[in-house]
Amino acid sequence: MNMKQILKNILIMFIVFIICYNLPLEYKRFQNAIFESLKLLRWYAREHVILCLVPAFFIAGAIAVFVSQQSVMKYLGAQANKIIAYSVASISGSILAVCSCTVLPLFTGIYRRGAGLGPATAFLYSGPAINVLAIILTARILGYQLGIARAIGAILFSVVIGILMEIIFKEDIDKKGGLFIGETEEARPIWQTILYFLFMIAILVFANWGKPISHTGLWYEIYSNKWILTTIFAILLGITLILWYGIKLLHLVLATIPVIIAAFLFKNPMIPFGIGAITLSIVLNLSGDDMKDWFFQTYDLSKMILPLLGIGVLIAGFCLGTPDSTDGGIIPSRWISTMVGGNSLGANLFASVAGAFMYFATLTEVPILQGLLANGMGKGPALALLLAGPALSLPNMLVIRSVMGTKKTVAYVSLVVIMATISGMIFGKIVG
């Protein structure tokens, strides 16, 4: 180790020591902020890891093993037809309807397999932003104007941001595009692979189907039967694994027994769901090379992403508190509410930046905005927060940086914030 590195390490240790030495533990706000950060971490672990991230990791691991690099580059690569690439990216992202953190394993999977930077970032934005249920809820609670503006803005954002990322980093894309090496024969018919992924995505979507406000209609019927639908698609996935992927029937039956027992013993559906993930992992390790690769790819993604998400959630909770807290973070919530009134550049920019760093679980942004609007928030800043908030968060940024690097992450976040700010100002002027 050279002297420069030694001095750098000494400086880091000195800074950490100074911070620890001067921790303001006697101040109530600091104590509350620590509590809020741990509270948010606990809430995140309870609500998002088992049902959201675990299936997302399995899907991302499957992409790495069963989707050929040539197929990804054919439809999403830098040299692919732009209309097809952005259509596939935005539509596939919006179908998932996941939060800003759950989309990360899936984004990492397609980006590592050769997806172009533009389509990959379009997918990254569209997953949490173009959420049909969230847009409908926005229209019903916050007004049809905000609902329509959110829908149009999110769809346009996913494509425009992707195109701008391509333009900004054209040299990198040209290099990546050079990796395309022609067609290779798929290991199995494409329709089998599509069904395999469709069943896994259905499990992810229905397991996380949020409760609508109305107790009638299609959305509520789906919510009422979400676990029946999840079970049906889990059975269909098991059948495909037996028929096409070499899993032994006996192994899968034995893996299912603990899940069934847990479903009868525990009211919390996360327990049998988590047990199912564990037993599936065991079965994969007892099967062929492809199944073992699927498990190890899933494990590698989990090992890379989960620690960064945990750190990001702790920091976000410390700074801004939990979604249901009134004044828990180190930054007073009254500062936020007083800075988003009217339709000025500052109000829209602040709403975009605050939304980008806050963590919003799917649908939680609507009641939060309802409270802010009641306390004087302008409709322009409200739209700015709706377009930046669900698609970004501090945990999300930390993971994106580990995948794309600092420059691309800064560019992506900046584009989202700038476009959200401009859209908010335009919307604010239109609706008065």
VEXTORLUM-709494 format. One record per residue (C-alpha): residue number from 0; residue in three letters; x, y, z. Coordinates in steps of 0.2 Angstrom, whole numbers, plus 5000, padded with zeros to 4 digits. Layout:
+-----+------+------+------+------+
|  nr | rest |   c1 |   c2 |   c3 |
+-----+------+------+------+------+
| NUM |  ala |    X |    Y |    Z |
...
+-----+------+------+------+------+
***
This chain:
+-----+------+------+------+------+
|  nr | rest |   c1 |   c2 |   c3 |
+-----+------+------+------+------+
|   0 |  met | 5000 | 5000 | 5000 |
|   1 |  asn | 5007 | 5017 | 4995 |
|   2 |  met | 5009 | 5032 | 5006 |
|   3 |  lys | 4994 | 5041 | 4997 |
|   4 |  gln | 4982 | 5027 | 5001 |
|   5 |  ile | 4988 | 5026 | 5019 |
|   6 |  leu | 4985 | 5045 | 5021 |
|   7 |  lys | 4968 | 5043 | 5013 |
|   8 |  asn | 4964 | 5029 | 5026 |
|   9 |  ile | 4970 | 5040 | 5040 |
|  10 |  leu | 4959 | 5054 | 5034 |
|  11 |  ile | 4944 | 5043 | 5033 |
|  12 |  met | 4947 | 5036 | 5051 |
|  13 |  phe | 4950 | 5054 | 5058 |
|  14 |  ile | 4933 | 5060 | 5050 |
|  15 |  val | 4924 | 5045 | 5057 |
|  16 |  phe | 4931 | 5048 | 5074 |
|  17 |  ile | 4926 | 5067 | 5074 |
|  18 |  ile | 4909 | 5062 | 5069 |
|  19 |  cys | 4907 | 5049 | 5083 |
|  20 |  tyr | 4915 | 5061 | 5096 |
|  21 |  asn | 4902 | 5074 | 5092 |
|  22 |  leu | 4886 | 5064 | 5090 |
|  23 |  pro | 4872 | 5075 | 5097 |
|  24 |  leu | 4864 | 5060 | 5107 |
|  25 |  glu | 4856 | 5072 | 5120 |
|  26 |  tyr | 4845 | 5081 | 5107 |
|  27 |  lys | 4828 | 5074 | 5105 |
|  28 |  arg | 4827 | 5077 | 5086 |
|  29 |  phe | 4843 | 5067 | 5083 |
|  30 |  gln | 4836 | 5053 | 5094 |
|  31 |  asn | 4820 | 5053 | 5085 |
|  32 |  ala | 4829 | 5052 | 5068 |
|  33 |  ile | 4839 | 5037 | 5074 |
|  34 |  phe | 4823 | 5029 | 5079 |
|  35 |  glu | 4814 | 5033 | 5063 |
|  36 |  ser | 4828 | 5026 | 5052 |
|  37 |  leu | 4827 | 5009 | 5062 |
|  38 |  lys | 4808 | 5010 | 5061 |
|  39 |  leu | 4809 | 5012 | 5042 |
|  40 |  leu | 4822 | 4998 | 5040 |
|  41 |  arg | 4810 | 4987 | 5050 |
|  42 |  trp | 4795 | 4992 | 5040 |
|  43 |  tyr | 4805 | 4989 | 5024 |
|  44 |  ala | 4811 | 4972 | 5029 |
|  45 |  arg | 4793 | 4967 | 5034 |
|  46 |  glu | 4784 | 4974 | 5019 |
|  47 |  his | 4796 | 4973 | 5004 |
|  48 |  val | 4810 | 4960 | 5006 |
|  49 |  ile | 4800 | 4943 | 5006 |
|  50 |  leu | 4786 | 4947 | 4994 |
|  51 |  cys | 4794 | 4960 | 4983 |
|  52 |  leu | 4813 | 4958 | 4982 |
|  53 |  val | 4814 | 4939 | 4984 |
|  54 |  pro | 4804 | 4935 | 4969 |
|  55 |  ala | 4812 | 4949 | 4959 |
|  56 |  phe | 4829 | 4942 | 4963 |
|  57 |  phe | 4823 | 4925 | 4957 |
|  58 |  ile | 4817 | 4933 | 4941 |
|  59 |  ala | 4833 | 4943 | 4938 |
|  60 |  gly | 4843 | 4927 | 4941 |
|  61 |  ala | 4833 | 4918 | 4928 |
|  62 |  ile | 4836 | 4932 | 4916 |
|  63 |  ala | 4855 | 4929 | 4918 |
|  64 |  val | 4853 | 4911 | 4915 |
|  65 |  phe | 4839 | 4907 | 4903 |
|  66 |  val | 4838 | 4923 | 4892 |
|  67 |  ser | 4853 | 4923 | 4880 |
|  68 |  gln | 4863 | 4939 | 4878 |
|  69 |  gln | 4859 | 4939 | 4859 |
|  70 |  ser | 4840 | 4939 | 4863 |
|  71 |  val | 4842 | 4954 | 4875 |
|  72 |  met | 4853 | 4963 | 4862 |
|  73 |  lys | 4841 | 4959 | 4848 |
|  74 |  tyr | 4826 | 4968 | 4856 |
|  75 |  leu | 4834 | 4980 | 4869 |
|  76 |  gly | 4852 | 4982 | 4863 |
|  77 |  ala | 4861 | 4997 | 4857 |
|  78 |  gln | 4859 | 4992 | 4839 |
|  79 |  ala | 4841 | 4986 | 4840 |
|  80 |  asn | 4826 | 4995 | 4832 |
|  81 |  lys | 4823 | 5010 | 4843 |
|  82 |  ile | 4804 | 5009 | 4842 |
|  83 |  ile | 4804 | 4991 | 4847 |
|  84 |  ala | 4817 | 4993 | 4860 |
|  85 |  tyr | 4808 | 5007 | 4869 |
|  86 |  ser | 4791 | 4999 | 4867 |
|  87 |  val | 4797 | 4983 | 4875 |
|  88 |  ala | 4806 | 4992 | 4889 |
|  89 |  ser | 4792 | 5004 | 4894 |
|  90 |  ile | 4778 | 4991 | 4892 |
|  91 |  ser | 4787 | 4977 | 4901 |
|  92 |  gly | 4792 | 4989 | 4915 |
|  93 |  ser | 4775 | 4995 | 4917 |
|  94 |  ile | 4767 | 4978 | 4918 |
|  95 |  leu | 4777 | 4974 | 4933 |
|  96 |  ala | 4770 | 4989 | 4943 |
|  97 |  val | 4784 | 4988 | 4956 |
|  98 |  cys | 4793 | 5001 | 4968 |
|  99 |  ser | 4809 | 5009 | 4965 |
| 100 |  cys | 4819 | 4996 | 4974 |
| 101 |  thr | 4810 | 4980 | 4968 |
| 102 |  val | 4814 | 4985 | 4950 |
| 103 |  leu | 4833 | 4985 | 4953 |
| 104 |  pro | 4836 | 4967 | 4952 |
| 105 |  leu | 4827 | 4966 | 4935 |
| 106 |  phe | 4836 | 4981 | 4928 |
| 107 |  thr | 4852 | 4974 | 4934 |
| 108 |  gly | 4848 | 4957 | 4925 |
| 109 |  ile | 4844 | 4965 | 4908 |
| 110 |  tyr | 4858 | 4978 | 4909 |
| 111 |  arg | 4871 | 4964 | 4912 |
| 112 |  arg | 4864 | 4954 | 4898 |
| 113 |  gly | 4867 | 4967 | 4885 |
| 114 |  ala | 4852 | 4979 | 4885 |
| 115 |  gly | 4857 | 4996 | 4878 |
| 116 |  leu | 4858 | 5010 | 4891 |
| 117 |  gly | 4843 | 5019 | 4884 |
| 118 |  pro | 4831 | 5005 | 4884 |
| 119 |  ala | 4838 | 4999 | 4901 |
| 120 |  thr | 4835 | 5016 | 4909 |
| 121 |  ala | 4818 | 5017 | 4901 |
| 122 |  phe | 4813 | 5000 | 4909 |
| 123 |  leu | 4821 | 5007 | 4926 |
| 124 |  tyr | 4810 | 5022 | 4926 |
| 125 |  ser | 4794 | 5014 | 4919 |
| 126 |  gly | 4793 | 5000 | 4932 |
| 127 |  pro | 4789 | 5010 | 4947 |
| 128 |  ala | 4782 | 5026 | 4938 |
| 129 |  ile | 4769 | 5019 | 4926 |
| 130 |  asn | 4759 | 5010 | 4938 |
| 131 |  val | 4741 | 5008 | 4932 |
| 132 |  leu | 4733 | 5006 | 4949 |
| 133 |  ala | 4743 | 5021 | 4957 |
| 134 |  ile | 4738 | 5032 | 4942 |
| 135 |  ile | 4720 | 5027 | 4945 |
| 136 |  leu | 4721 | 5030 | 4963 |
| 137 |  thr | 4729 | 5047 | 4960 |
| 138 |  ala | 4715 | 5052 | 4949 |
| 139 |  arg | 4702 | 5047 | 4961 |
| 140 |  ile | 4710 | 5054 | 4977 |
| 141 |  leu | 4720 | 5069 | 4970 |
| 142 |  gly | 4709 | 5074 | 4955 |
| 143 |  tyr | 4708 | 5068 | 4937 |
| 144 |  gln | 4720 | 5082 | 4932 |
| 145 |  leu | 4734 | 5075 | 4942 |
| 146 |  gly | 4730 | 5058 | 4937 |
| 147 |  ile | 4730 | 5061 | 4918 |
| 148 |  ala | 4746 | 5072 | 4920 |
| 149 |  arg | 4755 | 5058 | 4929 |
| 150 |  ala | 4750 | 5045 | 4916 |
| 151 |  ile | 4756 | 5056 | 4902 |
| 152 |  gly | 4771 | 5062 | 4910 |
| 153 |  ala | 4777 | 5045 | 4916 |
| 154 |  ile | 4775 | 5037 | 4899 |
| 155 |  leu | 4784 | 5051 | 4890 |
| 156 |  phe | 4798 | 5052 | 4904 |
| 157 |  ser | 4802 | 5033 | 4901 |
| 158 |  val | 4806 | 5036 | 4883 |
| 159 |  val | 4813 | 5053 | 4883 |
| 160 |  ile | 4825 | 5049 | 4898 |
| 161 |  gly | 4831 | 5033 | 4889 |
| 162 |  ile | 4834 | 5043 | 4873 |
| 163 |  leu | 4844 | 5057 | 4882 |
| 164 |  met | 4854 | 5044 | 4891 |
| 165 |  glu | 4859 | 5036 | 4874 |
| 166 |  ile | 4864 | 5053 | 4867 |
| 167 |  ile | 4874 | 5058 | 4882 |
| 168 |  phe | 4884 | 5042 | 4883 |
| 169 |  lys | 4884 | 5038 | 4864 |
| 170 |  glu | 4902 | 5032 | 4865 |
| 171 |  asp | 4899 | 5019 | 4879 |
| 172 |  ile | 4884 | 5013 | 4869 |
| 173 |  asp | 4894 | 5011 | 4853 |
| 174 |  lys | 4907 | 5000 | 4863 |
| 175 |  lys | 4893 | 4990 | 4870 |
| 176 |  gly | 4884 | 4988 | 4854 |
| 177 |  gly | 4900 | 4980 | 4847 |
| 178 |  leu | 4897 | 4965 | 4858 |
| 179 |  phe | 4883 | 4958 | 4847 |
| 180 |  ile | 4889 | 4942 | 4839 |
| 181 |  gly | 4875 | 4935 | 4829 |
| 182 |  glu | 4861 | 4923 | 4833 |
| 183 |  thr | 4863 | 4907 | 4844 |
| 184 |  glu | 4851 | 4892 | 4845 |
| 185 |  glu | 4840 | 4893 | 4861 |
| 186 |  ala | 4840 | 4879 | 4873 |
| 187 |  arg | 4821 | 4877 | 4872 |
| 188 |  pro | 4807 | 4885 | 4862 |
| 189 |  ile | 4804 | 4903 | 4865 |
| 190 |  trp | 4786 | 4900 | 4871 |
| 191 |  gln | 4792 | 4889 | 4885 |
| 192 |  thr | 4803 | 4903 | 4891 |
| 193 |  ile | 4790 | 4916 | 4890 |
| 194 |  leu | 4778 | 4906 | 4900 |
| 195 |  tyr | 4791 | 4902 | 4913 |
| 196 |  phe | 4794 | 4921 | 4915 |
| 197 |  leu | 4776 | 4925 | 4914 |
| 198 |  phe | 4772 | 4914 | 4929 |
| 199 |  met | 4786 | 4921 | 4939 |
| 200 |  ile | 4780 | 4939 | 4935 |
| 201 |  ala | 4762 | 4935 | 4939 |
| 202 |  ile | 4768 | 4928 | 4956 |
| 203 |  leu | 4777 | 4945 | 4960 |
| 204 |  val | 4762 | 4956 | 4954 |
| 205 |  phe | 4748 | 4947 | 4963 |
| 206 |  ala | 4758 | 4944 | 4979 |
| 207 |  asn | 4760 | 4963 | 4980 |
| 208 |  trp | 4743 | 4968 | 4974 |
| 209 |  gly | 4738 | 4983 | 4985 |
| 210 |  lys | 4722 | 4986 | 4993 |
| 211 |  pro | 4711 | 4998 | 4983 |
| 212 |  ile | 4700 | 5011 | 4993 |
| 213 |  ser | 4684 | 5005 | 4985 |
| 214 |  his | 4677 | 4988 | 4991 |
| 215 |  thr | 4669 | 4985 | 4974 |
| 216 |  gly | 4675 | 4983 | 4956 |
| 217 |  leu | 4689 | 4973 | 4947 |
| 218 |  trp | 4704 | 4979 | 4957 |
| 219 |  tyr | 4696 | 4974 | 4974 |
| 220 |  glu | 4690 | 4957 | 4967 |
| 221 |  ile | 4708 | 4954 | 4962 |
| 222 |  tyr | 4714 | 4960 | 4979 |
| 223 |  ser | 4702 | 4948 | 4988 |
| 224 |  asn | 4708 | 4933 | 4978 |
| 225 |  lys | 4727 | 4938 | 4977 |
| 226 |  trp | 4733 | 4923 | 4986 |
| 227 |  ile | 4723 | 4911 | 4977 |
| 228 |  leu | 4729 | 4919 | 4960 |
| 229 |  thr | 4747 | 4918 | 4967 |
| 230 |  thr | 4745 | 4900 | 4972 |
| 231 |  ile | 4738 | 4896 | 4955 |
| 232 |  phe | 4753 | 4904 | 4946 |
| 233 |  ala | 4765 | 4896 | 4958 |
| 234 |  ile | 4758 | 4879 | 4954 |
| 235 |  leu | 4759 | 4883 | 4935 |
| 236 |  leu | 4778 | 4888 | 4938 |
| 237 |  gly | 4781 | 4871 | 4947 |
| 238 |  ile | 4773 | 4862 | 4932 |
| 239 |  thr | 4785 | 4871 | 4919 |
| 240 |  leu | 4800 | 4867 | 4930 |
| 241 |  ile | 4796 | 4849 | 4930 |
| 242 |  leu | 4791 | 4848 | 4912 |
| 243 |  trp | 4804 | 4859 | 4904 |
| 244 |  tyr | 4818 | 4862 | 4916 |
| 245 |  gly | 4822 | 4845 | 4924 |
| 246 |  ile | 4816 | 4847 | 4941 |
| 247 |  lys | 4811 | 4831 | 4949 |
| 248 |  leu | 4793 | 4829 | 4954 |
| 249 |  leu | 4797 | 4821 | 4971 |
| 250 |  his | 4809 | 4835 | 4975 |
| 251 |  leu | 4795 | 4848 | 4971 |
| 252 |  val | 4782 | 4839 | 4981 |
| 253 |  leu | 4793 | 4838 | 4996 |
| 254 |  ala | 4797 | 4856 | 4994 |
| 255 |  thr | 4779 | 4861 | 4994 |
| 256 |  ile | 4774 | 4851 | 5010 |
| 257 |  pro | 4782 | 4864 | 5022 |
| 258 |  val | 4773 | 4878 | 5012 |
| 259 |  ile | 4756 | 4870 | 5014 |
| 260 |  ile | 4758 | 4867 | 5032 |
| 261 |  ala | 4764 | 4885 | 5036 |
| 262 |  ala | 4749 | 4891 | 5026 |
| 263 |  phe | 4737 | 4882 | 5038 |
| 264 |  leu | 4747 | 4886 | 5054 |
| 265 |  phe | 4751 | 4905 | 5051 |
| 266 |  lys | 4739 | 4919 | 5046 |
| 267 |  asn | 4754 | 4929 | 5039 |
| 268 |  pro | 4756 | 4924 | 5021 |
| 269 |  met | 4774 | 4930 | 5021 |
| 270 |  ile | 4779 | 4915 | 5031 |
| 271 |  pro | 4774 | 4901 | 5019 |
| 272 |  phe | 4780 | 4913 | 5005 |
| 273 |  gly | 4797 | 4914 | 5013 |
| 274 |  ile | 4798 | 4895 | 5016 |
| 275 |  gly | 4793 | 4892 | 4998 |
| 276 |  ala | 4808 | 4903 | 4993 |
| 277 |  ile | 4820 | 4893 | 5004 |
| 278 |  thr | 4813 | 4876 | 4999 |
| 279 |  leu | 4814 | 4881 | 4980 |
| 280 |  ser | 4833 | 4886 | 4983 |
| 281 |  ile | 4836 | 4869 | 4990 |
| 282 |  val | 4828 | 4860 | 4976 |
| 283 |  leu | 4838 | 4871 | 4963 |
| 284 |  asn | 4854 | 4865 | 4971 |
| 285 |  leu | 4848 | 4847 | 4970 |
| 286 |  ser | 4845 | 4848 | 4951 |
| 287 |  gly | 4855 | 4851 | 4935 |
| 288 |  asp | 4868 | 4864 | 4931 |
| 289 |  asp | 4855 | 4877 | 4924 |
| 290 |  met | 4845 | 4876 | 4940 |
| 291 |  lys | 4861 | 4878 | 4951 |
| 292 |  asp | 4866 | 4893 | 4940 |
| 293 |  trp | 4849 | 4900 | 4943 |
| 294 |  phe | 4851 | 4899 | 4962 |
| 295 |  phe | 4869 | 4906 | 4962 |
| 296 |  gln | 4864 | 4921 | 4950 |
| 297 |  thr | 4850 | 4925 | 4962 |
| 298 |  tyr | 4862 | 4924 | 4977 |
| 299 |  asp | 4875 | 4935 | 4968 |
| 300 |  leu | 4862 | 4949 | 4965 |
| 301 |  ser | 4855 | 4948 | 4982 |
| 302 |  lys | 4872 | 4949 | 4990 |
| 303 |  met | 4876 | 4965 | 4979 |
| 304 |  ile | 4859 | 4974 | 4981 |
| 305 |  leu | 4852 | 4970 | 4998 |
| 306 |  pro | 4866 | 4979 | 5008 |
| 307 |  leu | 4866 | 4994 | 4998 |
| 308 |  leu | 4847 | 4995 | 5000 |
| 309 |  gly | 4848 | 4993 | 5019 |
| 310 |  ile | 4861 | 5007 | 5020 |
| 311 |  gly | 4850 | 5018 | 5009 |
| 312 |  val | 4834 | 5015 | 5019 |
| 313 |  leu | 4843 | 5019 | 5035 |
| 314 |  ile | 4849 | 5036 | 5028 |
| 315 |  ala | 4833 | 5040 | 5021 |
| 316 |  gly | 4824 | 5036 | 5037 |
| 317 |  phe | 4836 | 5046 | 5047 |
| 318 |  cys | 4834 | 5061 | 5036 |
| 319 |  leu | 4816 | 5061 | 5032 |
| 320 |  gly | 4808 | 5049 | 5043 |
| 321 |  thr | 4795 | 5036 | 5039 |
| 322 |  pro | 4780 | 5038 | 5027 |
| 323 |  asp | 4768 | 5039 | 5041 |
| 324 |  ser | 4778 | 5050 | 5053 |
| 325 |  thr | 4773 | 5068 | 5056 |
| 326 |  asp | 4790 | 5075 | 5060 |
| 327 |  gly | 4802 | 5061 | 5063 |
| 328 |  gly | 4818 | 5064 | 5053 |
| 329 |  ile | 4832 | 5075 | 5056 |
| 330 |  ile | 4825 | 5087 | 5043 |
| 331 |  pro | 4809 | 5095 | 5050 |
| 332 |  ser | 4794 | 5090 | 5039 |
| 333 |  arg | 4787 | 5108 | 5041 |
| 334 |  trp | 4802 | 5114 | 5030 |
| 335 |  ile | 4796 | 5103 | 5016 |
| 336 |  ser | 4778 | 5108 | 5017 |
| 337 |  thr | 4782 | 5127 | 5018 |
| 338 |  met | 4794 | 5125 | 5002 |
| 339 |  val | 4782 | 5117 | 4990 |
| 340 |  gly | 4768 | 5130 | 4990 |
| 341 |  gly | 4764 | 5140 | 4974 |
| 342 |  asn | 4772 | 5136 | 4957 |
| 343 |  ser | 4789 | 5144 | 4957 |
| 344 |  leu | 4805 | 5136 | 4950 |
| 345 |  gly | 4811 | 5133 | 4968 |
| 346 |  ala | 4795 | 5125 | 4974 |
| 347 |  asn | 4795 | 5113 | 4959 |
| 348 |  leu | 4814 | 5109 | 4960 |
| 349 |  phe | 4813 | 5106 | 4979 |
| 350 |  ala | 4798 | 5094 | 4977 |
| 351 |  ser | 4807 | 5085 | 4963 |
| 352 |  val | 4823 | 5083 | 4974 |
| 353 |  ala | 4814 | 5079 | 4990 |
| 354 |  gly | 4804 | 5066 | 4980 |
| 355 |  ala | 4820 | 5058 | 4972 |
| 356 |  phe | 4828 | 5055 | 4989 |
| 357 |  met | 4813 | 5050 | 4999 |
| 358 |  tyr | 4807 | 5031 | 4998 |
| 359 |  phe | 4790 | 5028 | 4992 |
| 360 |  ala | 4782 | 5011 | 4993 |
| 361 |  thr | 4770 | 5007 | 4979 |
| 362 |  leu | 4754 | 5018 | 4982 |
| 363 |  thr | 4760 | 5027 | 4998 |
| 364 |  glu | 4764 | 5043 | 4988 |
| 365 |  val | 4746 | 5046 | 4986 |
| 366 |  pro | 4741 | 5048 | 5004 |
| 367 |  ile | 4757 | 5058 | 5008 |
| 368 |  leu | 4753 | 5070 | 4994 |
| 369 |  gln | 4735 | 5071 | 5000 |
| 370 |  gly | 4741 | 5078 | 5016 |
| 371 |  leu | 4754 | 5090 | 5008 |
| 372 |  leu | 4741 | 5097 | 4996 |
| 373 |  ala | 4729 | 5100 | 5011 |
| 374 |  asn | 4743 | 5110 | 5019 |
| 375 |  gly | 4746 | 5122 | 5005 |
| 376 |  met | 4756 | 5112 | 4992 |
| 377 |  gly | 4754 | 5118 | 4974 |
| 378 |  lys | 4748 | 5106 | 4961 |
| 379 |  gly | 4764 | 5109 | 4950 |
| 380 |  pro | 4775 | 5103 | 4964 |
| 381 |  ala | 4763 | 5089 | 4968 |
| 382 |  leu | 4765 | 5083 | 4950 |
| 383 |  ala | 4784 | 5085 | 4951 |
| 384 |  leu | 4785 | 5074 | 4966 |
| 385 |  leu | 4774 | 5061 | 4958 |
| 386 |  leu | 4785 | 5060 | 4943 |
| 387 |  ala | 4802 | 5060 | 4953 |
| 388 |  gly | 4797 | 5051 | 4969 |
| 389 |  pro | 4791 | 5034 | 4965 |
| 390 |  ala | 4804 | 5031 | 4952 |
| 391 |  leu | 4819 | 5036 | 4963 |
| 392 |  ser | 4825 | 5035 | 4981 |
| 393 |  leu | 4841 | 5035 | 4990 |
| 394 |  pro | 4843 | 5016 | 4991 |
| 395 |  asn | 4838 | 5015 | 4973 |
| 396 |  met | 4852 | 5027 | 4968 |
| 397 |  leu | 4865 | 5018 | 4978 |
| 398 |  val | 4862 | 5002 | 4969 |
| 399 |  ile | 4861 | 5010 | 4952 |
| 400 |  arg | 4878 | 5018 | 4955 |
| 401 |  ser | 4885 | 5000 | 4958 |
| 402 |  val | 4878 | 4994 | 4942 |
| 403 |  met | 4880 | 5009 | 4930 |
| 404 |  gly | 4894 | 5019 | 4938 |
| 405 |  thr | 4893 | 5037 | 4945 |
| 406 |  lys | 4892 | 5047 | 4929 |
| 407 |  lys | 4877 | 5038 | 4922 |
| 408 |  thr | 4869 | 5037 | 4939 |
| 409 |  val | 4871 | 5056 | 4941 |
| 410 |  ala | 4865 | 5059 | 4923 |
| 411 |  tyr | 4849 | 5048 | 4926 |
| 412 |  val | 4844 | 5056 | 4942 |
| 413 |  ser | 4847 | 5073 | 4935 |
| 414 |  leu | 4836 | 5070 | 4920 |
| 415 |  val | 4822 | 5064 | 4931 |
| 416 |  val | 4823 | 5079 | 4943 |
| 417 |  ile | 4825 | 5092 | 4929 |
| 418 |  met | 4811 | 5084 | 4918 |
| 419 |  ala | 4799 | 5083 | 4934 |
| 420 |  thr | 4803 | 5101 | 4938 |
| 421 |  ile | 4799 | 5107 | 4921 |
| 422 |  ser | 4783 | 5096 | 4920 |
| 423 |  gly | 4777 | 5103 | 4937 |
| 424 |  met | 4779 | 5121 | 4932 |
| 425 |  ile | 4770 | 5118 | 4915 |
| 426 |  phe | 4756 | 5109 | 4924 |
| 427 |  gly | 4755 | 5122 | 4937 |
| 428 |  lys | 4753 | 5136 | 4924 |
| 429 |  ile | 4739 | 5126 | 4915 |
| 430 |  val | 4728 | 5122 | 4930 |
| 431 |  gly | 4732 | 5139 | 4938 |
+-----+------+------+------+------+
***
